[in-house]
Amino acid sequence: MHYSPSSLVLALLCLAILAAALFAVLASIIAGLLAHWDGVSLPTALLRAGMAFGGTFTLLTALLTLIASALL
């Protein structure tokens, strides 16, 4: 089966976004656990985990956008 370059680029971009989301989830789990082990309440630990997810995912998608615009 022959894939056009546009479908290959789209597939690679989807995989990169999925990898960024998984990395952001891992970062948020670690941040939440570290915050909870530090002695903060569970809602505060979840808030810190959410901030870590949002910050990590935003940074990685901005980096992917920069790379994609430079390559295309």
mmCIF file of the N, C-alpha and C atoms, coordinates in Angstrom:
data_MODEL
# 
_entry.id   MODEL 
# 
loop_
_atom_site.group_PDB 
_atom_site.id 
_atom_site.type_symbol 
_atom_site.label_atom_id 
_atom_site.label_alt_id 
_atom_site.label_comp_id 
_atom_site.label_asym_id 
_atom_site.label_entity_id 
_atom_site.label_seq_id 
_atom_site.pdbx_PDB_ins_code 
_atom_site.Cartn_x 
_atom_site.Cartn_y 
_atom_site.Cartn_z 
_atom_site.occupancy 
_atom_site.B_iso_or_equiv 
_atom_site.pdbx_formal_charge 
_atom_site.auth_seq_id 
_atom_site.auth_comp_id 
_atom_site.auth_asym_id 
_atom_site.auth_atom_id 
_atom_site.pdbx_PDB_model_num 
ATOM 1   N N  . MET A 1 1  ? 0.850  -1.175 0.000  1.00 0.00 ? 1  MET A N  1 
ATOM 2   C CA . MET A 1 1  ? 0.000  0.000  0.000  1.00 0.00 ? 1  MET A CA 1 
ATOM 3   C C  . MET A 1 1  ? 0.894  1.236  0.000  1.00 0.00 ? 1  MET A C  1 
ATOM 4   N N  . HIS A 1 2  ? 0.562  2.190  -0.816 1.00 0.00 ? 2  HIS A N  1 
ATOM 5   C CA . HIS A 1 2  ? 1.356  3.401  -0.946 1.00 0.00 ? 2  HIS A CA 1 
ATOM 6   C C  . HIS A 1 2  ? 0.718  4.535  -0.140 1.00 0.00 ? 2  HIS A C  1 
ATOM 7   N N  . TYR A 1 3  ? 1.521  5.174  0.695  1.00 0.00 ? 3  TYR A N  1 
ATOM 8   C CA . TYR A 1 3  ? 1.051  6.285  1.503  1.00 0.00 ? 3  TYR A CA 1 
ATOM 9   C C  . TYR A 1 3  ? 1.561  7.585  0.915  1.00 0.00 ? 3  TYR A C  1 
ATOM 10  N N  . SER A 1 4  ? 0.693  8.544  0.825  1.00 0.00 ? 4  SER A N  1 
ATOM 11  C CA . SER A 1 4  ? 1.135  9.853  0.348  1.00 0.00 ? 4  SER A CA 1 
ATOM 12  C C  . SER A 1 4  ? 1.882  10.557 1.473  1.00 0.00 ? 4  SER A C  1 
ATOM 13  N N  . PRO A 1 5  ? 2.754  11.501 1.143  1.00 0.00 ? 5  PRO A N  1 
ATOM 14  C CA . PRO A 1 5  ? 3.510  12.196 2.199  1.00 0.00 ? 5  PRO A CA 1 
ATOM 15  C C  . PRO A 1 5  ? 2.619  12.912 3.194  1.00 0.00 ? 5  PRO A C  1 
ATOM 16  N N  . SER A 1 6  ? 1.483  13.407 2.754  1.00 0.00 ? 6  SER A N  1 
ATOM 17  C CA . SER A 1 6  ? 0.625  14.128 3.678  1.00 0.00 ? 6  SER A CA 1 
ATOM 18  C C  . SER A 1 6  ? 0.012  13.193 4.729  1.00 0.00 ? 6  SER A C  1 
ATOM 19  N N  . SER A 1 7  ? -0.342 11.971 4.331  1.00 0.00 ? 7  SER A N  1 
ATOM 20  C CA . SER A 1 7  ? -0.895 11.040 5.306  1.00 0.00 ? 7  SER A CA 1 
ATOM 21  C C  . SER A 1 7  ? 0.186  10.539 6.256  1.00 0.00 ? 7  SER A C  1 
ATOM 22  N N  . LEU A 1 8  ? 1.414  10.396 5.772  1.00 0.00 ? 8  LEU A N  1 
ATOM 23  C CA . LEU A 1 8  ? 2.518  9.989  6.631  1.00 0.00 ? 8  LEU A CA 1 
ATOM 24  C C  . LEU A 1 8  ? 2.848  11.080 7.646  1.00 0.00 ? 8  LEU A C  1 
ATOM 25  N N  . VAL A 1 9  ? 2.851  12.317 7.209  1.00 0.00 ? 9  VAL A N  1 
ATOM 26  C CA . VAL A 1 9  ? 3.119  13.437 8.112  1.00 0.00 ? 9  VAL A CA 1 
ATOM 27  C C  . VAL A 1 9  ? 2.014  13.540 9.160  1.00 0.00 ? 9  VAL A C  1 
ATOM 28  N N  . LEU A 1 10 ? 0.780  13.357 8.735  1.00 0.00 ? 10 LEU A N  1 
ATOM 29  C CA . LEU A 1 10 ? -0.339 13.409 9.671  1.00 0.00 ? 10 LEU A CA 1 
ATOM 30  C C  . LEU A 1 10 ? -0.258 12.277 10.702 1.00 0.00 ? 10 LEU A C  1 
ATOM 31  N N  . ALA A 1 11 ? 0.122  11.089 10.260 1.00 0.00 ? 11 ALA A N  1 
ATOM 32  C CA . ALA A 1 11 ? 0.259  9.970  11.190 1.00 0.00 ? 11 ALA A CA 1 
ATOM 33  C C  . ALA A 1 11 ? 1.386  10.214 12.183 1.00 0.00 ? 11 ALA A C  1 
ATOM 34  N N  . LEU A 1 12 ? 2.502  10.730 11.718 1.00 0.00 ? 12 LEU A N  1 
ATOM 35  C CA . LEU A 1 12 ? 3.624  11.023 12.616 1.00 0.00 ? 12 LEU A CA 1 
ATOM 36  C C  . LEU A 1 12 ? 3.270  12.132 13.596 1.00 0.00 ? 12 LEU A C  1 
ATOM 37  N N  . LEU A 1 13 ? 2.531  13.114 13.147 1.00 0.00 ? 13 LEU A N  1 
ATOM 38  C CA . LEU A 1 13 ? 2.109  14.196 14.029 1.00 0.00 ? 13 LEU A CA 1 
ATOM 39  C C  . LEU A 1 13 ? 1.148  13.691 15.100 1.00 0.00 ? 13 LEU A C  1 
ATOM 40  N N  . CYS A 1 14 ? 0.243  12.805 14.720 1.00 0.00 ? 14 CYS A N  1 
ATOM 41  C CA . CYS A 1 14 ? -0.675 12.216 15.712 1.00 0.00 ? 14 CYS A CA 1 
ATOM 42  C C  . CYS A 1 14 ? 0.078  11.379 16.734 1.00 0.00 ? 14 CYS A C  1 
ATOM 43  N N  . LEU A 1 15 ? 1.065  10.635 16.289 1.00 0.00 ? 15 LEU A N  1 
ATOM 44  C CA . LEU A 1 15 ? 1.878  9.851  17.218 1.00 0.00 ? 15 LEU A CA 1 
ATOM 45  C C  . LEU A 1 15 ? 2.689  10.749 18.146 1.00 0.00 ? 15 LEU A C  1 
ATOM 46  N N  . ALA A 1 16 ? 3.194  11.850 17.627 1.00 0.00 ? 16 ALA A N  1 
ATOM 47  C CA . ALA A 1 16 ? 3.960  12.775 18.463 1.00 0.00 ? 16 ALA A CA 1 
ATOM 48  C C  . ALA A 1 16 ? 3.066  13.434 19.508 1.00 0.00 ? 16 ALA A C  1 
ATOM 49  N N  . ILE A 1 17 ? 1.846  13.784 19.139 1.00 0.00 ? 17 ILE A N  1 
ATOM 50  C CA . ILE A 1 17 ? 0.917  14.379 20.103 1.00 0.00 ? 17 ILE A CA 1 
ATOM 51  C C  . ILE A 1 17 ? 0.520  13.351 21.158 1.00 0.00 ? 17 ILE A C  1 
ATOM 52  N N  . LEU A 1 18 ? 0.328  12.104 20.749 1.00 0.00 ? 18 LEU A N  1 
ATOM 53  C CA . LEU A 1 18 ? 0.019  11.049 21.705 1.00 0.00 ? 18 LEU A CA 1 
ATOM 54  C C  . LEU A 1 18 ? 1.183  10.834 22.677 1.00 0.00 ? 18 LEU A C  1 
ATOM 55  N N  . ALA A 1 19 ? 2.413  10.851 22.162 1.00 0.00 ? 19 ALA A N  1 
ATOM 56  C CA . ALA A 1 19 ? 3.582  10.699 23.029 1.00 0.00 ? 19 ALA A CA 1 
ATOM 57  C C  . ALA A 1 19 ? 3.698  11.875 23.993 1.00 0.00 ? 19 ALA A C  1 
ATOM 58  N N  . ALA A 1 20 ? 3.394  13.079 23.517 1.00 0.00 ? 20 ALA A N  1 
ATOM 59  C CA . ALA A 1 20 ? 3.430  14.253 24.389 1.00 0.00 ? 20 ALA A CA 1 
ATOM 60  C C  . ALA A 1 20 ? 2.379  14.148 25.488 1.00 0.00 ? 20 ALA A C  1 
ATOM 61  N N  . ALA A 1 21 ? 1.197  13.653 25.144 1.00 0.00 ? 21 ALA A N  1 
ATOM 62  C CA . ALA A 1 21 ? 0.140  13.492 26.152 1.00 0.00 ? 21 ALA A CA 1 
ATOM 63  C C  . ALA A 1 21 ? 0.533  12.441 27.188 1.00 0.00 ? 21 ALA A C  1 
ATOM 64  N N  . LEU A 1 22 ? 1.131  11.346 26.747 1.00 0.00 ? 22 LEU A N  1 
ATOM 65  C CA . LEU A 1 22 ? 1.558  10.317 27.692 1.00 0.00 ? 22 LEU A CA 1 
ATOM 66  C C  . LEU A 1 22 ? 2.661  10.826 28.607 1.00 0.00 ? 22 LEU A C  1 
ATOM 67  N N  . PHE A 1 23 ? 3.594  11.585 28.058 1.00 0.00 ? 23 PHE A N  1 
ATOM 68  C CA . PHE A 1 23 ? 4.658  12.159 28.874 1.00 0.00 ? 23 PHE A CA 1 
ATOM 69  C C  . PHE A 1 23 ? 4.086  13.148 29.884 1.00 0.00 ? 23 PHE A C  1 
ATOM 70  N N  . ALA A 1 24 ? 3.094  13.934 29.461 1.00 0.00 ? 24 ALA A N  1 
ATOM 71  C CA . ALA A 1 24 ? 2.467  14.890 30.370 1.00 0.00 ? 24 ALA A CA 1 
ATOM 72  C C  . ALA A 1 24 ? 1.700  14.171 31.479 1.00 0.00 ? 24 ALA A C  1 
ATOM 73  N N  . VAL A 1 25 ? 1.062  13.051 31.157 1.00 0.00 ? 25 VAL A N  1 
ATOM 74  C CA . VAL A 1 25 ? 0.367  12.267 32.184 1.00 0.00 ? 25 VAL A CA 1 
ATOM 75  C C  . VAL A 1 25 ? 1.364  11.718 33.194 1.00 0.00 ? 25 VAL A C  1 
ATOM 76  N N  . LEU A 1 26 ? 2.488  11.210 32.720 1.00 0.00 ? 26 LEU A N  1 
ATOM 77  C CA . LEU A 1 26 ? 3.513  10.707 33.636 1.00 0.00 ? 26 LEU A CA 1 
ATOM 78  C C  . LEU A 1 26 ? 4.054  11.816 34.528 1.00 0.00 ? 26 LEU A C  1 
ATOM 79  N N  . ALA A 1 27 ? 4.279  12.994 33.949 1.00 0.00 ? 27 ALA A N  1 
ATOM 80  C CA . ALA A 1 27 ? 4.770  14.116 34.745 1.00 0.00 ? 27 ALA A CA 1 
ATOM 81  C C  . ALA A 1 27 ? 3.745  14.536 35.792 1.00 0.00 ? 27 ALA A C  1 
ATOM 82  N N  . SER A 1 28 ? 2.470  14.498 35.442 1.00 0.00 ? 28 SER A N  1 
ATOM 83  C CA . SER A 1 28 ? 1.442  14.901 36.414 1.00 0.00 ? 28 SER A CA 1 
ATOM 84  C C  . SER A 1 28 ? 1.301  13.869 37.531 1.00 0.00 ? 28 SER A C  1 
ATOM 85  N N  . ILE A 1 29 ? 1.433  12.584 37.199 1.00 0.00 ? 29 ILE A N  1 
ATOM 86  C CA . ILE A 1 29 ? 1.371  11.550 38.242 1.00 0.00 ? 29 ILE A CA 1 
ATOM 87  C C  . ILE A 1 29 ? 2.519  11.720 39.221 1.00 0.00 ? 29 ILE A C  1 
ATOM 88  N N  . ILE A 1 30 ? 3.709  11.938 38.696 1.00 0.00 ? 30 ILE A N  1 
ATOM 89  C CA . ILE A 1 30 ? 4.874  12.123 39.564 1.00 0.00 ? 30 ILE A CA 1 
ATOM 90  C C  . ILE A 1 30 ? 4.717  13.376 40.418 1.00 0.00 ? 30 ILE A C  1 
ATOM 91  N N  . ALA A 1 31 ? 4.252  14.469 39.813 1.00 0.00 ? 31 ALA A N  1 
ATOM 92  C CA . ALA A 1 31 ? 4.076  15.708 40.575 1.00 0.00 ? 31 ALA A CA 1 
ATOM 93  C C  . ALA A 1 31 ? 3.018  15.549 41.660 1.00 0.00 ? 31 ALA A C  1 
ATOM 94  N N  . GLY A 1 32 ? 1.931  14.860 41.341 1.00 0.00 ? 32 GLY A N  1 
ATOM 95  C CA . GLY A 1 32 ? 0.890  14.638 42.335 1.00 0.00 ? 32 GLY A CA 1 
ATOM 96  C C  . GLY A 1 32 ? 1.355  13.763 43.491 1.00 0.00 ? 32 GLY A C  1 
ATOM 97  N N  . LEU A 1 33 ? 2.087  12.711 43.171 1.00 0.00 ? 33 LEU A N  1 
ATOM 98  C CA . LEU A 1 33 ? 2.607  11.835 44.222 1.00 0.00 ? 33 LEU A CA 1 
ATOM 99  C C  . LEU A 1 33 ? 3.627  12.554 45.103 1.00 0.00 ? 33 LEU A C  1 
ATOM 100 N N  . LEU A 1 34 ? 4.522  13.304 44.487 1.00 0.00 ? 34 LEU A N  1 
ATOM 101 C CA . LEU A 1 34 ? 5.505  14.044 45.279 1.00 0.00 ? 34 LEU A CA 1 
ATOM 102 C C  . LEU A 1 34 ? 4.840  15.084 46.175 1.00 0.00 ? 34 LEU A C  1 
ATOM 103 N N  . ALA A 1 35 ? 3.809  15.746 45.652 1.00 0.00 ? 35 ALA A N  1 
ATOM 104 C CA . ALA A 1 35 ? 3.108  16.733 46.466 1.00 0.00 ? 35 ALA A CA 1 
ATOM 105 C C  . ALA A 1 35 ? 2.379  16.058 47.628 1.00 0.00 ? 35 ALA A C  1 
ATOM 106 N N  . HIS A 1 36 ? 1.773  14.914 47.365 1.00 0.00 ? 36 HIS A N  1 
ATOM 107 C CA . HIS A 1 36 ? 1.044  14.209 48.428 1.00 0.00 ? 36 HIS A CA 1 
ATOM 108 C C  . HIS A 1 36 ? 2.004  13.671 49.483 1.00 0.00 ? 36 HIS A C  1 
ATOM 109 N N  . TRP A 1 37 ? 3.158  13.171 49.050 1.00 0.00 ? 37 TRP A N  1 
ATOM 110 C CA . TRP A 1 37 ? 4.153  12.684 49.997 1.00 0.00 ? 37 TRP A CA 1 
ATOM 111 C C  . TRP A 1 37 ? 4.759  13.808 50.816 1.00 0.00 ? 37 TRP A C  1 
ATOM 112 N N  . ASP A 1 38 ? 4.677  15.044 50.285 1.00 0.00 ? 38 ASP A N  1 
ATOM 113 C CA . ASP A 1 38 ? 5.193  16.200 51.019 1.00 0.00 ? 38 ASP A CA 1 
ATOM 114 C C  . ASP A 1 38 ? 4.259  16.598 52.156 1.00 0.00 ? 38 ASP A C  1 
ATOM 115 N N  . GLY A 1 39 ? 3.055  16.052 52.163 1.00 0.00 ? 39 GLY A N  1 
ATOM 116 C CA . GLY A 1 39 ? 2.154  16.302 53.268 1.00 0.00 ? 39 GLY A CA 1 
ATOM 117 C C  . GLY A 1 39 ? 0.988  17.222 52.956 1.00 0.00 ? 39 GLY A C  1 
ATOM 118 N N  . VAL A 1 40 ? 0.815  17.619 51.716 1.00 0.00 ? 40 VAL A N  1 
ATOM 119 C CA . VAL A 1 40 ? -0.325 18.477 51.385 1.00 0.00 ? 40 VAL A CA 1 
ATOM 120 C C  . VAL A 1 40 ? -1.574 17.614 51.272 1.00 0.00 ? 40 VAL A C  1 
ATOM 121 N N  . SER A 1 41 ? -2.720 18.249 51.298 1.00 0.00 ? 41 SER A N  1 
ATOM 122 C CA . SER A 1 41 ? -3.982 17.505 51.205 1.00 0.00 ? 41 SER A CA 1 
ATOM 123 C C  . SER A 1 41 ? -4.160 16.944 49.792 1.00 0.00 ? 41 SER A C  1 
ATOM 124 N N  . LEU A 1 42 ? -5.067 16.002 49.652 1.00 0.00 ? 42 LEU A N  1 
ATOM 125 C CA . LEU A 1 42 ? -5.308 15.358 48.365 1.00 0.00 ? 42 LEU A CA 1 
ATOM 126 C C  . LEU A 1 42 ? -5.802 16.348 47.296 1.00 0.00 ? 42 LEU A C  1 
ATOM 127 N N  . PRO A 1 43 ? -6.730 17.263 47.617 1.00 0.00 ? 43 PRO A N  1 
ATOM 128 C CA . PRO A 1 43 ? -7.140 18.229 46.591 1.00 0.00 ? 43 PRO A CA 1 
ATOM 129 C C  . PRO A 1 43 ? -5.981 19.121 46.113 1.00 0.00 ? 43 PRO A C  1 
ATOM 130 N N  . THR A 1 44 ? -5.106 19.505 47.024 1.00 0.00 ? 44 THR A N  1 
ATOM 131 C CA . THR A 1 44 ? -3.959 20.326 46.627 1.00 0.00 ? 44 THR A CA 1 
ATOM 132 C C  . THR A 1 44 ? -3.002 19.522 45.762 1.00 0.00 ? 44 THR A C  1 
ATOM 133 N N  . ALA A 1 45 ? -2.801 18.241 46.102 1.00 0.00 ? 45 ALA A N  1 
ATOM 134 C CA . ALA A 1 45 ? -1.933 17.389 45.288 1.00 0.00 ? 45 ALA A CA 1 
ATOM 135 C C  . ALA A 1 45 ? -2.510 17.202 43.886 1.00 0.00 ? 45 ALA A C  1 
ATOM 136 N N  . LEU A 1 46 ? -3.832 17.041 43.801 1.00 0.00 ? 46 LEU A N  1 
ATOM 137 C CA . LEU A 1 46 ? -4.468 16.912 42.484 1.00 0.00 ? 46 LEU A CA 1 
ATOM 138 C C  . LEU A 1 46 ? -4.373 18.207 41.688 1.00 0.00 ? 46 LEU A C  1 
ATOM 139 N N  . LEU A 1 47 ? -4.463 19.333 42.375 1.00 0.00 ? 47 LEU A N  1 
ATOM 140 C CA . LEU A 1 47 ? -4.308 20.622 41.700 1.00 0.00 ? 47 LEU A CA 1 
ATOM 141 C C  . LEU A 1 47 ? -2.902 20.775 41.142 1.00 0.00 ? 47 LEU A C  1 
ATOM 142 N N  . ARG A 1 48 ? -1.913 20.379 41.918 1.00 0.00 ? 48 ARG A N  1 
ATOM 143 C CA . ARG A 1 48 ? -0.528 20.448 41.436 1.00 0.00 ? 48 ARG A CA 1 
ATOM 144 C C  . ARG A 1 48 ? -0.301 19.485 40.278 1.00 0.00 ? 48 ARG A C  1 
ATOM 145 N N  . ALA A 1 49 ? -0.923 18.322 40.337 1.00 0.00 ? 49 ALA A N  1 
ATOM 146 C CA . ALA A 1 49 ? -0.806 17.374 39.230 1.00 0.00 ? 49 ALA A CA 1 
ATOM 147 C C  . ALA A 1 49 ? -1.433 17.944 37.958 1.00 0.00 ? 49 ALA A C  1 
ATOM 148 N N  . GLY A 1 50 ? -2.567 18.597 38.096 1.00 0.00 ? 50 GLY A N  1 
ATOM 149 C CA . GLY A 1 50 ? -3.207 19.219 36.939 1.00 0.00 ? 50 GLY A CA 1 
ATOM 150 C C  . GLY A 1 50 ? -2.386 20.347 36.349 1.00 0.00 ? 50 GLY A C  1 
ATOM 151 N N  . MET A 1 51 ? -1.761 21.122 37.217 1.00 0.00 ? 51 MET A N  1 
ATOM 152 C CA . MET A 1 51 ? -0.889 22.198 36.722 1.00 0.00 ? 51 MET A CA 1 
ATOM 153 C C  . MET A 1 51 ? 0.323  21.620 36.002 1.00 0.00 ? 51 MET A C  1 
ATOM 154 N N  . ALA A 1 52 ? 0.867  20.525 36.525 1.00 0.00 ? 52 ALA A N  1 
ATOM 155 C CA . ALA A 1 52 ? 2.014  19.893 35.873 1.00 0.00 ? 52 ALA A CA 1 
ATOM 156 C C  . ALA A 1 52 ? 1.618  19.334 34.509 1.00 0.00 ? 52 ALA A C  1 
ATOM 157 N N  . PHE A 1 53 ? 0.435  18.726 34.420 1.00 0.00 ? 53 PHE A N  1 
ATOM 158 C CA . PHE A 1 53 ? -0.037 18.224 33.124 1.00 0.00 ? 53 PHE A CA 1 
ATOM 159 C C  . PHE A 1 53 ? -0.213 19.363 32.135 1.00 0.00 ? 53 PHE A C  1 
ATOM 160 N N  . GLY A 1 54 ? -0.899 20.402 32.565 1.00 0.00 ? 54 GLY A N  1 
ATOM 161 C CA . GLY A 1 54 ? -1.154 21.531 31.662 1.00 0.00 ? 54 GLY A CA 1 
ATOM 162 C C  . GLY A 1 54 ? 0.127  22.194 31.185 1.00 0.00 ? 54 GLY A C  1 
ATOM 163 N N  . GLY A 1 55 ? 1.052  22.399 32.089 1.00 0.00 ? 55 GLY A N  1 
ATOM 164 C CA . GLY A 1 55 ? 2.305  23.035 31.709 1.00 0.00 ? 55 GLY A CA 1 
ATOM 165 C C  . GLY A 1 55 ? 3.145  22.171 30.792 1.00 0.00 ? 55 GLY A C  1 
ATOM 166 N N  . THR A 1 56 ? 3.233  20.883 31.105 1.00 0.00 ? 56 THR A N  1 
ATOM 167 C CA . THR A 1 56 ? 4.034  19.975 30.288 1.00 0.00 ? 56 THR A CA 1 
ATOM 168 C C  . THR A 1 56 ? 3.428  19.800 28.905 1.00 0.00 ? 56 THR A C  1 
ATOM 169 N N  . PHE A 1 57 ? 2.120  19.597 28.840 1.00 0.00 ? 57 PHE A N  1 
ATOM 170 C CA . PHE A 1 57 ? 1.475  19.390 27.544 1.00 0.00 ? 57 PHE A CA 1 
ATOM 171 C C  . PHE A 1 57 ? 1.533  20.652 26.683 1.00 0.00 ? 57 PHE A C  1 
ATOM 172 N N  . THR A 1 58 ? 1.377  21.810 27.303 1.00 0.00 ? 58 THR A N  1 
ATOM 173 C CA . THR A 1 58 ? 1.477  23.060 26.551 1.00 0.00 ? 58 THR A CA 1 
ATOM 174 C C  . THR A 1 58 ? 2.877  23.246 25.985 1.00 0.00 ? 58 THR A C  1 
ATOM 175 N N  . LEU A 1 59 ? 3.878  22.992 26.807 1.00 0.00 ? 59 LEU A N  1 
ATOM 176 C CA . LEU A 1 59 ? 5.257  23.139 26.348 1.00 0.00 ? 59 LEU A CA 1 
ATOM 177 C C  . LEU A 1 59 ? 5.571  22.165 25.218 1.00 0.00 ? 59 LEU A C  1 
ATOM 178 N N  . LEU A 1 60 ? 5.157  20.920 25.342 1.00 0.00 ? 60 LEU A N  1 
ATOM 179 C CA . LEU A 1 60 ? 5.464  19.931 24.314 1.00 0.00 ? 60 LEU A CA 1 
ATOM 180 C C  . LEU A 1 60 ? 4.711  20.183 23.014 1.00 0.00 ? 60 LEU A C  1 
ATOM 181 N N  . THR A 1 61 ? 3.462  20.606 23.093 1.00 0.00 ? 61 THR A N  1 
ATOM 182 C CA . THR A 1 61 ? 2.735  20.913 21.855 1.00 0.00 ? 61 THR A CA 1 
ATOM 183 C C  . THR A 1 61 ? 3.283  22.161 21.186 1.00 0.00 ? 61 THR A C  1 
ATOM 184 N N  . ALA A 1 62 ? 3.761  23.133 21.962 1.00 0.00 ? 62 ALA A N  1 
ATOM 185 C CA . ALA A 1 62 ? 4.401  24.303 21.359 1.00 0.00 ? 62 ALA A CA 1 
ATOM 186 C C  . ALA A 1 62 ? 5.693  23.897 20.665 1.00 0.00 ? 62 ALA A C  1 
ATOM 187 N N  . LEU A 1 63 ? 6.448  22.989 21.270 1.00 0.00 ? 63 LEU A N  1 
ATOM 188 C CA . LEU A 1 63 ? 7.673  22.494 20.650 1.00 0.00 ? 63 LEU A CA 1 
ATOM 189 C C  . LEU A 1 63 ? 7.366  21.709 19.385 1.00 0.00 ? 63 LEU A C  1 
ATOM 190 N N  . LEU A 1 64 ? 6.320  20.882 19.408 1.00 0.00 ? 64 LEU A N  1 
ATOM 191 C CA . LEU A 1 64 ? 5.926  20.153 18.198 1.00 0.00 ? 64 LEU A CA 1 
ATOM 192 C C  . LEU A 1 64 ? 5.478  21.104 17.095 1.00 0.00 ? 64 LEU A C  1 
ATOM 193 N N  . THR A 1 65 ? 4.786  22.152 17.454 1.00 0.00 ? 65 THR A N  1 
ATOM 194 C CA . THR A 1 65 ? 4.362  23.140 16.463 1.00 0.00 ? 65 THR A CA 1 
ATOM 195 C C  . THR A 1 65 ? 5.566  23.828 15.831 1.00 0.00 ? 65 THR A C  1 
ATOM 196 N N  . LEU A 1 66 ? 6.538  24.160 16.643 1.00 0.00 ? 66 LEU A N  1 
ATOM 197 C CA . LEU A 1 66 ? 7.760  24.790 16.122 1.00 0.00 ? 66 LEU A CA 1 
ATOM 198 C C  . LEU A 1 66 ? 8.500  23.855 15.185 1.00 0.00 ? 66 LEU A C  1 
ATOM 199 N N  . ILE A 1 67 ? 8.629  22.601 15.548 1.00 0.00 ? 67 ILE A N  1 
ATOM 200 C CA . ILE A 1 67 ? 9.327  21.632 14.702 1.00 0.00 ? 67 ILE A CA 1 
ATOM 201 C C  . ILE A 1 67 ? 8.563  21.382 13.415 1.00 0.00 ? 67 ILE A C  1 
ATOM 202 N N  . ALA A 1 68 ? 7.244  21.236 13.521 1.00 0.00 ? 68 ALA A N  1 
ATOM 203 C CA . ALA A 1 68 ? 6.428  20.990 12.327 1.00 0.00 ? 68 ALA A CA 1 
ATOM 204 C C  . ALA A 1 68 ? 6.459  22.179 11.366 1.00 0.00 ? 68 ALA A C  1 
ATOM 205 N N  . SER A 1 69 ? 6.444  23.392 11.880 1.00 0.00 ? 69 SER A N  1 
ATOM 206 C CA . SER A 1 69 ? 6.489  24.556 11.002 1.00 0.00 ? 69 SER A CA 1 
ATOM 207 C C  . SER A 1 69 ? 7.864  24.721 10.373 1.00 0.00 ? 69 SER A C  1 
ATOM 208 N N  . ALA A 1 70 ? 8.907  24.283 11.054 1.00 0.00 ? 70 ALA A N  1 
ATOM 209 C CA . ALA A 1 70 ? 10.248 24.385 10.484 1.00 0.00 ? 70 ALA A CA 1 
ATOM 210 C C  . ALA A 1 70 ? 10.456 23.332 9.392  1.00 0.00 ? 70 ALA A C  1 
ATOM 211 N N  . LEU A 1 71 ? 9.840  22.170 9.544  1.00 0.00 ? 71 LEU A N  1 
ATOM 212 C CA . LEU A 1 71 ? 10.027 21.093 8.574  1.00 0.00 ? 71 LEU A CA 1 
ATOM 213 C C  . LEU A 1 71 ? 9.100  21.189 7.380  1.00 0.00 ? 71 LEU A C  1 
ATOM 214 N N  . LEU A 1 72 ? 7.937  21.764 7.560  1.00 0.00 ? 72 LEU A N  1 
ATOM 215 C CA . LEU A 1 72 ? 6.970  21.838 6.449  1.00 0.00 ? 72 LEU A CA 1 
ATOM 216 C C  . LEU A 1 72 ? 6.993  23.129 5.787  1.00 0.00 ? 72 LEU A C  1 
# 
